[in-house]
């Protein structure tokens, strides 16, 4: 009697069939519950800080305008003192560190 070695064994066939049935009968979440969960986690992510604490306060920052003896580097965008200018090209200033 010839043996077909490419044919699946009976025990493998049964385990494949049962695992397929288990997957098909598993409870699938409905779309609304998935959307609700996503919104809940997004709301929690907004209120969390890296340390895991909830912060509910508004930060107030005072913006100081650029002084006469300062410039903004066109490469690193940092505000530096005019003594740090390495070159000027087409009205753009570049600092010593970026040109260095």
Backbone as CSV, one residue per row, in Angstrom:
resi,resn,N_x,N_y,N_z,CA_x,CA_y,CA_z,C_x,C_y,C_z
1,UNK,0.830,-1.166,0.000,0.000,0.000,0.000,0.883,1.240,0.000
2,UNK,0.551,2.156,-0.864,1.324,3.396,-0.982,0.886,4.386,0.089
3,UNK,1.845,5.155,0.583,1.557,6.146,1.614,1.766,7.534,1.036
4,UNK,0.791,8.391,1.204,0.894,9.778,0.743,1.437,10.620,1.896
5,UNK,2.708,10.966,1.812,3.339,11.709,2.888,2.953,13.191,2.898
6,UNK,2.368,13.685,1.827,1.943,15.086,1.770,0.581,15.306,2.425
7,UNK,-0.165,14.246,2.645,-1.490,14.359,3.245,-1.351,14.651,4.743
8,UNK,-2.235,15.516,5.257,-2.206,15.847,6.686,-2.637,14.645,7.507
9,UNK,-1.985,14.494,8.658,-2.374,13.419,9.566,-3.737,13.756,10.167
10,UNK,-4.462,12.747,10.596,-5.810,12.931,11.147,-5.795,13.825,12.389
11,UNK,-4.815,13.627,13.294,-4.800,14.424,14.512,-4.508,15.903,14.202
12,UNK,-3.714,16.178,13.177,-3.434,17.565,12.788,-4.681,18.182,12.170
13,UNK,-5.390,17.433,11.342,-6.632,17.921,10.730,-7.644,18.295,11.805
14,UNK,-7.804,17.436,12.792,-8.776,17.685,13.854,-8.413,18.925,14.665
15,UNK,-7.128,19.088,14.972,-6.735,20.259,15.775,-6.904,21.541,14.967
16,UNK,-6.644,21.485,13.653,-6.854,22.664,12.814,-8.333,23.020,12.744
17,UNK,-9.188,22.017,12.581,-10.625,22.255,12.505,-11.154,22.835,13.806
18,UNK,-10.691,22.291,14.930,-11.206,22.771,16.220,-10.707,24.186,16.507
19,UNK,-9.475,24.501,16.133,-8.988,25.849,16.393,-9.693,26.856,15.476
20,UNK,-10.036,26.459,14.257,-10.780,27.334,13.362,-12.182,27.583,13.914
21,UNK,-12.812,26.541,14.437,-14.138,26.695,15.036,-14.075,27.610,16.249
22,UNK,-13.026,27.474,17.047,-12.884,28.315,18.237,-12.727,29.784,17.835
23,UNK,-11.957,30.035,16.796,-11.787,31.410,16.329,-13.089,31.988,15.793
24,UNK,-13.824,31.192,15.060,-15.073,31.678,14.483,-16.135,31.908,15.546
25,UNK,-16.105,31.130,16.615,-17.130,31.287,17.642,-16.726,32.303,18.715
26,UNK,-15.517,32.836,18.647,-15.073,33.817,19.655,-15.925,35.075,19.547
27,UNK,-16.133,35.719,20.679,-16.930,36.943,20.701,-16.144,38.074,20.063
28,UNK,-16.703,38.612,19.004,-16.070,39.747,18.343,-16.622,41.028,18.950
29,UNK,-15.738,42.008,19.248,-16.247,43.274,19.782,-16.970,44.044,18.683
30,UNK,-18.011,44.758,19.071,-18.715,45.562,18.086,-17.951,46.869,17.863
31,UNK,-18.236,47.517,16.765,-17.496,48.719,16.374,-17.659,49.850,17.377
32,UNK,-18.844,49.998,17.952,-19.092,51.083,18.901,-18.242,50.930,20.160
33,UNK,-18.084,49.700,20.658,-17.287,49.511,21.872,-15.818,49.794,21.605
34,UNK,-15.339,49.460,20.418,-13.941,49.745,20.069,-13.722,51.247,19.991
35,UNK,-14.633,51.967,19.360,-14.519,53.420,19.249,-14.576,54.060,20.629
36,UNK,-15.457,53.568,21.495,-15.589,54.098,22.846,-14.281,53.904,23.621
37,UNK,-13.687,52.723,23.509,-12.426,52.452,24.201,-11.314,53.365,23.696
38,UNK,-11.269,53.598,22.389,-10.242,54.474,21.836,-10.395,55.899,22.355
39,UNK,-11.617,56.388,22.426,-11.846,57.735,22.930,-11.474,57.846,24.407
40,UNK,-11.761,56.807,25.183,-11.421,56.824,26.603,-9.911,56.868,26.801
41,UNK,-9.172,56.071,26.028,-7.710,56.071,26.185,-7.109,57.374,25.690
42,UNK,-7.668,57.979,24.640,-7.177,59.272,24.166,-7.383,60.339,25.224
43,UNK,-8.515,60.336,25.888,-8.791,61.325,26.925,-7.825,61.157,28.090
44,UNK,-7.499,59.925,28.436,-6.542,59.692,29.518,-5.140,60.101,29.113
45,UNK,-4.754,59.862,27.860,-3.421,60.233,27.394,-3.214,61.731,27.429
46,UNK,-4.245,62.516,27.151,-4.121,63.969,27.157,-3.858,64.507,28.553
47,UNK,-4.411,63.875,29.571,-4.291,64.377,30.931,-3.052,63.845,31.645
48,UNK,-2.387,62.858,31.077,-1.253,62.235,31.748,0.051,62.950,31.411
49,UNK,0.945,62.981,32.377,2.300,63.467,32.177,3.221,62.259,32.279
50,UNK,4.474,62.384,31.843,5.350,61.209,31.827,5.492,60.502,33.178
51,UNK,5.348,61.225,34.283,5.461,60.591,35.594,4.221,59.822,35.994
52,UNK,3.164,59.895,35.222,1.946,59.162,35.507,0.959,59.941,36.346
53,UNK,1.215,61.215,36.570,0.311,62.025,37.377,-0.656,62.775,36.469
54,UNK,-1.866,63.011,36.982,-2.836,63.806,36.255,-2.570,65.278,36.558
55,UNK,-2.497,66.081,35.508,-2.260,67.510,35.680,-3.423,68.253,35.052
56,UNK,-4.023,69.120,35.830,-5.148,69.890,35.313,-4.912,71.363,35.613
57,UNK,-3.794,71.886,35.094,-3.518,73.296,35.285,-2.969,73.869,33.985
58,UNK,-3.189,75.126,33.792,-2.770,75.801,32.580,-1.393,76.410,32.810
59,UNK,-0.496,76.197,31.877,0.838,76.773,31.994,0.838,78.170,31.398
60,UNK,1.471,79.099,32.096,1.554,80.474,31.628,3.028,80.787,31.384
61,UNK,3.349,81.214,30.175,4.724,81.515,29.805,4.787,82.950,29.323
62,UNK,5.753,83.676,29.822,5.938,85.050,29.378,6.904,85.042,28.204
63,UNK,6.497,85.580,27.077,7.324,85.631,25.880,8.057,86.967,25.855
64,UNK,9.379,86.899,25.787,10.203,88.106,25.757,10.646,88.319,24.318
65,UNK,10.411,89.492,23.747,10.817,89.733,22.360,12.335,89.737,22.210
66,UNK,12.770,89.463,20.986,14.198,89.426,20.683,14.810,90.812,20.886
67,UNK,15.941,90.885,21.569,16.608,92.163,21.844,17.370,92.637,20.611
68,UNK,17.805,93.884,20.658,18.539,94.485,19.540,19.862,93.783,19.276
69,UNK,20.492,93.262,20.335,21.803,92.632,20.166,21.700,91.108,20.029
70,UNK,20.540,90.602,19.615,20.334,89.173,19.437,19.889,88.870,18.010
71,UNK,20.074,87.624,17.599,19.605,87.165,16.296,19.133,85.722,16.439
72,UNK,18.346,85.288,15.487,17.883,83.900,15.460,18.625,83.172,14.354
73,UNK,19.311,82.111,14.717,20.077,81.334,13.740,19.101,80.669,12.772
74,UNK,19.401,80.749,11.490,18.524,80.173,10.464,18.701,78.673,10.329
75,UNK,19.670,78.096,11.034,19.883,76.660,10.968,19.299,75.951,12.195
76,UNK,19.680,76.401,13.406,19.215,75.734,14.627,18.040,76.464,15.278
77,UNK,17.717,77.666,14.797,16.586,78.474,15.259,16.690,78.874,16.732
78,UNK,17.917,78.927,17.259,18.114,79.404,18.616,18.406,80.895,18.580
79,UNK,17.975,81.608,19.613,18.262,83.034,19.724,19.626,83.169,20.373
80,UNK,20.533,83.888,19.694,21.908,84.021,20.174,22.321,85.488,20.170
81,UNK,23.408,85.782,20.864,23.963,87.129,20.888,24.654,87.398,19.550
82,UNK,24.672,88.655,19.134,25.249,89.023,17.834,26.718,88.640,17.711
83,UNK,27.418,88.510,18.824,28.829,88.104,18.769,28.980,86.656,18.286
84,UNK,27.902,85.911,18.206,27.922,84.507,17.779,27.670,84.347,16.278
85,UNK,27.510,85.439,15.532,27.237,85.345,14.091,28.487,84.846,13.379
86,UNK,28.350,83.760,12.632,29.454,83.219,11.843,29.383,83.735,10.414
87,UNK,28.175,83.789,9.859,28.018,84.333,8.504,26.589,84.791,8.291
88,UNK,26.442,85.621,7.271,25.132,86.118,6.880,24.991,85.877,5.386
89,UNK,23.893,85.262,4.984,23.678,84.969,3.570,22.212,85.217,3.250
90,UNK,21.957,86.073,2.281,20.601,86.402,1.826,19.702,86.857,2.980
91,UNK,20.269,87.625,3.900,19.481,88.138,5.018,19.275,87.142,6.139
92,UNK,19.874,85.967,6.044,19.768,84.938,7.086,21.082,84.869,7.837
93,UNK,20.969,84.765,9.150,22.151,84.691,9.997,22.366,83.249,10.447
94,UNK,23.651,82.861,10.565,24.022,81.525,11.012,25.010,81.648,12.161
95,UNK,24.836,80.853,13.206,25.679,80.956,14.399,26.990,80.188,14.212
96,UNK,27.892,80.434,15.136,29.224,79.808,15.111,29.119,78.298,15.248
97,UNK,28.215,77.802,16.075,28.084,76.364,16.289,27.592,75.647,15.044
98,UNK,26.654,76.237,14.317,26.133,75.581,13.109,27.150,75.628,11.972
99,UNK,27.949,76.640,11.922,28.950,76.778,10.860,30.247,76.077,11.234
100,UNK,30.414,75.756,12.508,31.640,75.252,13.076,32.152,73.990,12.548
